Amino acid sequence: MIVLLSASGSPGVTTSAIGLAWTWARPVVLVEADPTGGSAVLAGPLRGGWAPRDGLIDLAVAAQSGRLDSRLAEVVQVIPGTQVKLLSGVRSHVQAKGLRALWGPLAATLKGLEATGQDVVVDAGRLGLEGSAMPLAVAADMTLLVTRTDLVSLSAARSWVETLRATMDSAGATRSLGLLLVGEGDPYSAREVSKVLGLPVVASIAWDPESAKVFSRGAARGKKFEQGRLIRSLEATRSAIDAWVSAARADLEQTRSGV
């Protein structure tokens, strides 16, 4: 389970999450856990042409009666024309407060999907909002704080890093926390960002606004879209995440075995 979140508005969390899911090499479930509400997937790449019947609110109701696992299989649906399954989010930010009791049980259920050959990518939106999905971030195999590399973005990220790190530390999940940069080198490098924020840079996604519109607005794909910088960087990000998670699991296994 991979969770993407941000410290400020519009650093590219949703577009990155959608892009990763669309280019993921294995079966994947995309979870819209942004408490601000609305569906970027349905309004963006699907252009409002399709919508699942149920979503997170329906799971919250099912969890109250102990039917979360079975209901998840019904609520999650394959997005037409893709191999991606979608767990649709809340329609309005007002509904987000009703998800507080869901996040913990849902985290365990989503983690269990790996045993069925499915990975999970979570768009957790912005930190600090009511109904935030922090339990998913704490339980994730990889939690990525998404940020641009300009001073405004880094200032916002820095204001949240200590709180985020403390939350992860208290849950023993420090090893799973890292940075995902959007537009590395504009103007600061990965090394400089890592030094300022005190977190490792796991990967970087290319700043390519025109290509990103395919995921954010449902724009038509150009002839060279599949070979473009954005897709290449998304594939590289997936590989970096795989390597990071594998290394973390190997370290944990060594610790348990006393090696």
LINGIHU-V520325 format. One record per backbone hydrogen bond with DSSP energy under -1.0 kcal/mol. CO is the residue of the C=O (numbers start at 1). NH is the residue of the N-H. E is the energy in kcal/mol with one decimal. If there is no record, write none. Layout:
co:CO nh:NH e:E
co:CO nh:NH e:E
This chain:
co:1 nh:141 e:-1.9
co:1 nh:142 e:-1.6
co:2 nh:122 e:-3.2
co:3 nh:144 e:-3.2
co:4 nh:124 e:-2.7
co:5 nh:146 e:-3.2
co:6 nh:127 e:-2.8
co:12 nh:16 e:-2.3
co:13 nh:17 e:-2.7
co:14 nh:18 e:-2.7
co:15 nh:19 e:-2.6
co:16 nh:20 e:-2.6
co:17 nh:21 e:-2.3
co:18 nh:22 e:-2.7
co:19 nh:23 e:-1.4
co:27 nh:119 e:-2.7
co:28 nh:85 e:-2.5
co:29 nh:121 e:-2.6
co:30 nh:87 e:-2.9
co:31 nh:33 e:-1.2
co:31 nh:123 e:-2.8
co:34 nh:37 e:-1.5
co:39 nh:43 e:-2.2
co:40 nh:44 e:-1.8
co:41 nh:46 e:-2.0
co:42 nh:48 e:-3.8
co:44 nh:47 e:-1.4
co:46 nh:49 e:-2.6
co:55 nh:59 e:-1.4
co:56 nh:60 e:-2.3
co:57 nh:61 e:-1.7
co:58 nh:62 e:-2.0
co:59 nh:63 e:-2.7
co:60 nh:64 e:-1.1
co:62 nh:67 e:-2.7
co:63 nh:66 e:-1.4
co:67 nh:71 e:-2.3
co:68 nh:72 e:-2.3
co:69 nh:73 e:-1.1
co:71 nh:75 e:-2.3
co:72 nh:76 e:-2.6
co:77 nh:86 e:-3.0
co:79 nh:82 e:-1.9
co:84 nh:79 e:-3.2
co:85 nh:30 e:-3.4
co:86 nh:77 e:-1.7
co:87 nh:32 e:-2.5
co:88 nh:56 e:-2.0
co:90 nh:38 e:-1.7
co:92 nh:95 e:-1.4
co:95 nh:98 e:-1.5
co:96 nh:99 e:-2.1
co:97 nh:100 e:-1.0
co:99 nh:102 e:-1.3
co:99 nh:103 e:-1.5
co:102 nh:106 e:-2.8
co:103 nh:107 e:-2.3
co:104 nh:108 e:-1.4
co:105 nh:109 e:-1.9
co:106 nh:110 e:-3.0
co:107 nh:111 e:-2.2
co:108 nh:112 e:-1.5
co:110 nh:113 e:-1.3
co:111 nh:114 e:-1.3
co:112 nh:115 e:-1.0
co:113 nh:116 e:-1.5
co:113 nh:118 e:-1.9
co:114 nh:117 e:-1.8
co:119 nh:29 e:-2.3
co:120 nh:2 e:-3.1
co:121 nh:31 e:-2.8
co:122 nh:4 e:-2.9
co:123 nh:33 e:-1.8
co:125 nh:6 e:-2.1
co:129 nh:132 e:-1.7
co:133 nh:136 e:-1.4
co:133 nh:137 e:-1.2
co:134 nh:138 e:-2.6
co:135 nh:139 e:-1.5
co:142 nh:3 e:-2.6
co:143 nh:178 e:-2.4
co:144 nh:5 e:-2.3
co:145 nh:180 e:-2.1
co:147 nh:182 e:-2.1
co:150 nh:154 e:-2.4
co:151 nh:155 e:-2.3
co:152 nh:156 e:-1.8
co:153 nh:157 e:-2.4
co:154 nh:158 e:-2.7
co:155 nh:159 e:-1.5
co:157 nh:160 e:-1.2
co:157 nh:161 e:-1.6
co:160 nh:164 e:-2.7
co:161 nh:165 e:-3.2
co:162 nh:166 e:-2.4
co:163 nh:167 e:-2.1
co:164 nh:168 e:-2.3
co:165 nh:169 e:-2.9
co:166 nh:170 e:-2.3
co:168 nh:173 e:-3.3
co:169 nh:172 e:-1.7
co:173 nh:176 e:-1.4
co:174 nh:177 e:-1.8
co:176 nh:143 e:-3.3
co:178 nh:145 e:-2.6
co:179 nh:202 e:-2.4
co:179 nh:203 e:-1.2
co:180 nh:147 e:-1.9
co:181 nh:205 e:-3.4
co:183 nh:186 e:-1.4
co:188 nh:185 e:-2.8
co:189 nh:193 e:-2.5
co:190 nh:194 e:-2.6
co:191 nh:195 e:-1.9
co:192 nh:196 e:-2.1
co:193 nh:197 e:-2.7
co:194 nh:198 e:-1.9
co:200 nh:179 e:-2.6
co:203 nh:181 e:-2.1
co:205 nh:183 e:-2.8
co:206 nh:208 e:-1.1
co:208 nh:212 e:-2.5
co:209 nh:213 e:-1.2
co:211 nh:214 e:-1.6
co:212 nh:215 e:-1.0
co:212 nh:216 e:-2.4
co:213 nh:217 e:-2.4
co:213 nh:219 e:-2.0
co:222 nh:225 e:-1.5
co:225 nh:228 e:-1.5
co:228 nh:232 e:-2.1
co:229 nh:233 e:-2.2
co:230 nh:234 e:-2.2
co:231 nh:235 e:-2.4
co:232 nh:236 e:-2.1
co:233 nh:237 e:-2.1
co:234 nh:238 e:-2.3
co:235 nh:239 e:-2.0
co:236 nh:240 e:-2.3
co:237 nh:241 e:-2.6
co:238 nh:242 e:-2.4
co:239 nh:243 e:-2.3
co:240 nh:244 e:-2.4
co:241 nh:245 e:-2.8
co:242 nh:246 e:-2.4
co:243 nh:247 e:-2.3
co:244 nh:248 e:-2.3
co:245 nh:249 e:-2.4
co:246 nh:250 e:-2.1
co:247 nh:251 e:-2.4
co:248 nh:252 e:-2.1
co:249 nh:253 e:-2.3
co:250 nh:254 e:-2.1
co:251 nh:255 e:-2.2
co:252 nh:256 e:-2.4
co:253 nh:257 e:-2.0
co:254 nh:259 e:-2.0
